[in-house]
Amino acid sequence: MTRDEVERAILDEEAMLEEIARLLEHQTPLAAWPEPARTALACALADDASSRAEGWKVTALRRHLFGAAGTIPAMDPRQAATDLDLRRADRLRSDLPARVRFRAAMFLGDLARG
């Protein structure tokens, strides 16, 4: 990747991070989320991490967003995840807990239960 491509990728990841933080803060129902945001969060919460460190990031993100025993709603993406989705997911696992309050996504589990 060139320097410009790296800078654009960082800006894209930051924009997605901010968008998802805003959606969570406003308690926007998952059905109203843009597909790229749904896919990125679904990938970030997926339990198929390729390394032990990524697995711990998934666990930490789940606990931060939904609490220790929180219900994680089904968020199956409508399409297969791309490399871009996976990069966004990695950024979410790393930085989303610092951007949103503890249990910020509990409402998503509540909506899933009806």
N, C-alpha and C positions, 0 to 999 in steps of 0.2 A: 504494500500500500504506500502511496505517496503521502507526504506530509498533509496535503490538502484533504485527501481522503480520510486520513486519521482524524483530522480536526472536524470534518463533517460527521464522522461516525460518533465522535464524542458529543457533539451538539445534538445529534439525533437521540442518543441515549439519554442525555440530560432532559430533552424535551419530553420524552416518554416517561421518565421518572416524575417530572413535574405534573404531567397530565394525569398519571395514575394517582399521585398524591392528592391532586385536586378532586378527582372522582371519588376517592375514599373519604376525603374531608366533607364533601357535599352529600355523602351517602347515596350516590347515584346507583340505581338498580343495575345489576350486571347486564340485563337485556338492553339497556340504553348505552352501554359502553361501545366505543368504536372497536371494530374487530382487531386492529393492531394492538390496542391496549389489552383486550381480553386475552389474546394469544400470548402476549409478553408475560402477563401475570400468570396465566396457566402454565407456561413453561417454567417460570420462576418457582412455582409451587410444586412442580412435578417431582416425584420421588425417584427419578431415574438418573440422578446425578452421576457423572462419570468418575468422580473422585471422592475420597472421604471428606476432604475439605468442602467441596461443593455440597455434599450430603448434609454436613453440619449447617451450612448456610441456608439450605432449604428448611431444615428443622427450625432454625432460629427465626427465619422469616414467618413460617407458619405459626409459631408460638407468639411472635410479636403481633401479627395481624389478627389471629383468631383466639388467642389465649391457649393455655396448656391443653384444655379439653374441648376447644372450640370445633364447631362443625365447619369443614371446608366444603363449599358448594362445588358441584360438578361444573367445571369450566372447560369442557372439551372444545378445543379450537375447531373452527369450521374447515380449516385447511392444515396441511402439514407445516410444521415449523421450519422456517428458513434460517440461514445463518444469521440474518439480521435479527430475527425473533430471539434466537439463542443469545446473541450479544446483549440485547435489551434485557433479557431475563437475568443474565449474569449481573448486570448493573443494578437491577431491582433487588436481587438477593443481597448485594453488597451495601446499597445505599438507602433503600426504602425504609427500613426500620428507623433510621435517623431523621426521616422526613415526616413521618406520621406518628400519631400517638399510639400507645399500647392498645391493642384490640380494636384498631381503627376499622377493620373489616368484619367485625362481628355481625353487623347488620346484613351482610351477604349470606351468612349462614342462617340467620333468622328468616330472611326472605325465602331461602331454599326450603326451609321446614314448613313454610306457609304461614 
